[in-house]
């Protein structure tokens, strides 16, 4: 068991960076986000394009911090923490894939299925995190709310694009 503050900070940094890099790599692989966003039909309440990277940067950092809180918490058994972190990594991968399906491939209906899967996984992750460490679960509520909003935008875009 580690009690080294430098090692703890390194672990925290690695969790934050891995989440942020997931977002960066997804953005790079998704192609021309701003160009695609400018061209697609936008449902009511669509925010300006600049808001998405700003919000996601914060959300990825919070996800990384919350995962670190689960990883480093010794008040729960290892298997429970491992299961919660497995769901975390799976949802992060699904999150990664959404931008590629939506922006690179322009498969809006398929992206809606991906984001709804993500929504379910986030809810499961939050529930698991809450059982281990309340702060880690509650920290992800803004993420859940944002993905609910993004789900609305994705589904509405798919409907609107289908009518073209």
ABEGO torsion letter per residue (X at the ends): XBABAAAAAAAAAAAAAAAAAAAAAAAAAAEBAAAAAAABBBBBGBBBAAAAAAAAAAAAAAAAAAAAAAAABAABBAAAAAAAAAAAAAAAAAAAAAAAAAAAAGBAAAAAAAAAAAAAAAAAAAAAAAAABAAAAAAAAAAAAAAAAAAAAAAAAAAAAAAX
